């Protein structure tokens, strides 16, 4: 009968002095939470997260808290028009997942890349559960209706600037990586373009 070859080996302990020489090479330096860089990155992430909240709560008049007045390509009024036309009549949930922030050399500009999932629901989800676990408004039952939902998986690149003590979005590039679900829940792009065209010509 064939026998598989067997191997034996013995681990030798690595001298502590030798191991200590490699630790600085494999351990990244922690970011000091009190540093200005850490504070700036936290503020930038807060701006991006606030954008998601403003979109889902339909608070479009507060977009000046996340965008500059001259945000590309046609200014804040154009961005507000596009977002309102896209989201005003939809029940949505936006949330940022993975992100990376790189500060500019002068400390007043930054580039942030964020993965975002944007979900459109067919009907308003009903049912609220309070902190004590007691159901309110429909006994906590949710409803999506027959139309289900549509999810967009996006990569957002934000060019950020520091103005008036706030980090704001100067330019945003959105790439849709994938989408699944009922696409009919999403407003038509041509209709949005027609609605917001006057803001393009006014710049």
DODOMAR-563738 format. One record per residue (C-alpha): residue number from 1; residue in three letters; x negated, y negated, z negated. Coordinates in Angstrom, 1 decimal, decimal comma, always signed. Layout:
BEGIN
R   num   residu        u        v        w
R   NUM      ALA        X        Y        Z
...
This chain:
BEGIN
R   num   residu        u        v        w
R     1      UNK     +0,0     +0,0     +0,0
R     2      UNK     -1,3     -3,4     +0,9
R     3      UNK     -2,2     -5,6     -2,0
R     4      UNK     -2,3     -9,4     -1,8
R     5      UNK     -5,6    -10,8     -2,8
R     6      UNK     -5,7    -12,5     -6,2
R     7      UNK     -7,6    -15,5     -7,2
R     8      UNK     -8,7    -16,8    -10,6
R     9      UNK     -9,9    -20,2    -11,6
R    10      UNK    -10,6    -22,1    -14,7
R    11      UNK     -9,9    -25,8    -15,2
R    12      UNK    -12,7    -27,7    -16,8
R    13      UNK    -11,9    -30,8    -19,0
R    14      UNK    -12,8    -34,1    -17,5
R    15      UNK    -15,0    -36,2    -19,7
R    16      UNK    -13,1    -39,1    -21,3
R    17      UNK    -15,8    -41,5    -20,2
R    18      UNK    -15,6    -40,4    -16,6
R    19      UNK    -11,8    -40,5    -16,6
R    20      UNK    -11,7    -44,0    -18,0
R    21      UNK    -13,7    -45,2    -15,0
R    22      UNK    -10,8    -44,3    -12,7
R    23      UNK     -7,9    -45,6    -14,7
R    24      UNK     -8,4    -49,2    -13,6
R    25      UNK     -8,3    -48,0    -10,0
R    26      UNK     -5,0    -46,2    -10,2
R    27      UNK     -3,1    -48,4    -12,7
R    28      UNK     -1,6    -51,6    -11,1
R    29      UNK     -1,9    -54,7    -13,2
R    30      UNK     +1,5    -55,5    -14,9
R    31      UNK     +3,2    -58,8    -14,0
R    32      UNK     +3,2    -61,1    -16,9
R    33      UNK     +6,9    -61,9    -17,7
R    34      UNK     +6,0    -65,3    -18,9
R    35      UNK     +4,1    -66,3    -15,7
R    36      UNK     +5,5    -68,8    -13,2
R    37      UNK     +5,4    -66,1    -10,5
R    38      UNK     +7,6    -63,7    -12,5
R    39      UNK    +10,0    -66,5    -13,3
R    40      UNK    +10,3    -67,5     -9,6
R    41      UNK    +10,9    -63,9     -8,5
R    42      UNK    +13,6    -63,5    -11,1
R    43      UNK    +15,3    -66,7     -9,9
R    44      UNK    +15,1    -65,6     -6,3
R    45      UNK    +16,7    -62,3     -7,1
R    46      UNK    +19,4    -64,1     -9,0
R    47      UNK    +20,1    -66,3     -5,9
R    48      UNK    +20,5    -63,3     -3,7
R    49      UNK    +22,7    -61,5     -6,2
R    50      UNK    +24,8    -64,7     -6,6
R    51      UNK    +25,4    -64,6     -2,8
R    52      UNK    +27,0    -61,2     -3,1
R    53      UNK    +29,3    -62,4     -5,9
R    54      UNK    +30,4    -65,5     -4,1
R    55      UNK    +31,2    -63,5     -1,0
R    56      UNK    +33,3    -60,9     -3,0
R    57      UNK    +35,1    -63,6     -5,1
R    58      UNK    +35,7    -65,7     -2,0
R    59      UNK    +34,1    -68,7     -3,7
R    60      UNK    +32,9    -70,2     -0,4
R    61      UNK    +32,8    -73,8     -1,7
R    62      UNK    +30,0    -72,8     -4,1
R    63      UNK    +27,6    -71,6     -1,3
R    64      UNK    +25,5    -74,7     -1,8
R    65      UNK    +24,2    -72,8     -4,9
R    66      UNK    +22,5    -70,3     -2,6
R    67      UNK    +21,9    -72,0     +0,8
R    68      UNK    +20,2    -75,3     +1,7
R    69      UNK    +22,3    -77,9     +3,4
R    70      UNK    +20,2    -77,5     +6,6
R    71      UNK    +20,2    -73,7     +6,5
R    72      UNK    +19,4    -72,2    +10,0
R    73      UNK    +20,8    -72,1    +12,5
R    74      UNK    +23,6    -74,7    +12,3
R    75      UNK    +23,7    -75,9     +8,7
R    76      UNK    +25,7    -75,0     +5,6
R    77      UNK    +29,1    -75,8     +7,0
R    78      UNK    +28,6    -73,3     +9,8
R    79      UNK    +27,5    -70,6     +7,4
R    80      UNK    +30,5    -71,3     +5,2
R    81      UNK    +32,8    -71,1     +8,2
R    82      UNK    +31,4    -67,7     +9,3
R    83      UNK    +31,6    -66,1     +5,9
R    84      UNK    +35,1    -67,4     +5,2
R    85      UNK    +36,3    -66,2     +8,6
R    86      UNK    +34,7    -62,8     +8,0
R    87      UNK    +35,7    -62,2     +4,4
R    88      UNK    +38,6    -64,4     +3,3
R    89      UNK    +41,2    -61,8     +4,1
R    90      UNK    +39,2    -58,8     +3,2
R    91      UNK    +38,6    -56,9     -0,1
R    92      UNK    +34,9    -56,4     -0,2
R    93      UNK    +32,0    -55,3     -2,4
R    94      UNK    +28,5    -56,4     -1,6
R    95      UNK    +25,5    -55,2     -3,6
R    96      UNK    +21,8    -55,5     -3,2
R    97      UNK    +19,7    -52,4     -3,9
R    98      UNK    +16,0    -52,4     -3,0
R    99      UNK    +14,3    -55,7     -2,7
R   100      UNK    +10,8    -57,2     -2,4
R   101      UNK     +9,8    -60,8     -2,9
R   102      UNK     +6,6    -62,4     -1,7
R   103      UNK     +5,8    -66,0     -2,8
R   104      UNK     +4,1    -68,4     -0,5
R   105      UNK     +0,6    -69,8     -1,4
R   106      UNK     +2,0    -73,1     -2,6
R   107      UNK     +4,6    -71,5     -4,9
R   108      UNK     +7,5    -73,4     -3,4
R   109      UNK     +8,4    -71,0     -0,6
R   110      UNK     +9,1    -67,2     -0,5
R   111      UNK    +10,2    -64,4     +1,7
R   112      UNK    +12,5    -61,8     +0,2
R   113      UNK    +13,7    -58,5     +1,9
R   114      UNK    +16,8    -56,9     +0,4
R   115      UNK    +18,8    -53,8     +1,3
R   116      UNK    +22,5    -54,5     +1,0
R   117      UNK    +25,6    -52,4     +1,2
R   118      UNK    +28,7    -54,3     +2,3
R   119      UNK    +32,0    -52,3     +1,8
R   120      UNK    +35,3    -53,4     +3,3
R   121      UNK    +38,4    -51,9     +1,7
R   122      UNK    +41,7    -51,4     +3,4
R   123      UNK    +43,8    -52,7     +0,5
R   124      UNK    +43,0    -54,5     -2,7
R   125      UNK    +41,9    -52,0     -5,3
R   126      UNK    +44,3    -52,1     -8,2
R   127      UNK    +43,7    -51,0    -11,8
R   128      UNK    +41,5    -52,7    -14,5
R   129      UNK    +40,0    -50,9    -17,4
R   130      UNK    +39,0    -53,0    -20,4
R   131      UNK    +36,0    -52,5    -22,6
R   132      UNK    +38,0    -50,3    -25,0
R   133      UNK    +38,9    -47,9    -22,2
R   134      UNK    +42,6    -48,9    -22,1
R   135      UNK    +44,0    -49,1    -18,6
R   136      UNK    +45,8    -52,2    -17,4
R   137      UNK    +47,4    -53,3    -14,1
R   138      UNK    +48,5    -50,1    -12,6
R   139      UNK    +47,1    -47,8    -15,3
R   140      UNK    +43,7    -47,8    -13,8
R   141      UNK    +44,7    -46,2    -10,5
R   142      UNK    +42,9    -47,4     -7,4
R   143      UNK    +44,3    -47,4     -3,9
R   144      UNK    +42,6    -47,8     -0,6
R   145      UNK    +45,7    -47,1     +1,5
R   146      UNK    +45,5    -45,0     +4,6
R   147      UNK    +42,8    -47,2     +6,2
R   148      UNK    +40,1    -46,1     +3,9
R   149      UNK    +37,0    -48,3     +4,0
R   150      UNK    +34,0    -49,3     +6,1
R   151      UNK    +30,5    -49,6     +4,8
R   152      UNK    +27,6    -51,5     +6,4
R   153      UNK    +24,1    -50,7     +5,5
R   154      UNK    +22,0    -53,9     +6,0
R   155      UNK    +18,5    -55,2     +5,8
R   156      UNK    +18,4    -58,9     +4,9
R   157      UNK    +15,3    -61,1     +5,2
R   158      UNK    +15,6    -64,4     +3,4
R   159      UNK    +13,3    -67,3     +3,8
R   160      UNK    +13,5    -69,2     +0,5
R   161      UNK    +12,6    -72,7     -0,5
R   162      UNK    +12,4    -74,3     -3,9
R   163      UNK    +14,5    -77,5     -4,0
R   164      UNK    +15,7    -79,5     -6,9
R   165      UNK    +14,5    -76,7     -9,3
R   166      UNK    +16,6    -74,1     -7,5
R   167      UNK    +15,5    -71,3     -5,1
R   168      UNK    +17,7    -71,6     -2,0
R   169      UNK    +18,0    -69,7     +1,3
R   170      UNK    +16,7    -71,7     +4,2
R   171      UNK    +17,0    -68,9     +6,8
R   172      UNK    +18,6    -65,4     +6,7
R   173      UNK    +18,2    -62,6     +9,2
R   174      UNK    +20,6    -59,7     +8,9
R   175      UNK    +20,1    -56,4    +10,6
R   176      UNK    +22,8    -53,7    +10,5
R   177      UNK    +21,0    -50,4    +10,1
R   178      UNK    +24,1    -48,2    +10,1
R   179      UNK    +27,8    -48,4     +9,5
R   180      UNK    +30,4    -45,7     +8,6
R   181      UNK    +34,1    -45,7     +8,2
R   182      UNK    +37,1    -47,6     +9,7
R   183      UNK    +35,6    -50,4    +11,8
R   184      UNK    +39,0    -51,9    +12,4
R   185      UNK    +38,9    -53,3     +8,8
R   186      UNK    +36,1    -55,7     +9,9
R   187      UNK    +37,1    -59,0    +11,6
R   188      UNK    +36,3    -59,4    +15,3
R   189      UNK    +33,0    -61,2    +16,0
R   190      UNK    +34,4    -63,0    +19,0
R   191      UNK    +37,2    -64,5    +16,9
R   192      UNK    +34,7    -65,7    +14,3
R   193      UNK    +32,5    -67,3    +17,0
R   194      UNK    +35,5    -69,1    +18,4
R   195      UNK    +36,6    -70,4    +15,0
R   196      UNK    +33,1    -71,7    +14,0
R   197      UNK    +32,1    -73,0    +17,4
R   198      UNK    +32,7    -76,7    +16,5
R   199      UNK    +30,0    -76,5    +13,8
R   200      UNK    +27,5    -75,4    +16,5
R   201      UNK    +28,2    -78,4    +18,7
R   202      UNK    +28,1    -80,8    +15,8
R   203      UNK    +24,4    -80,1    +15,0
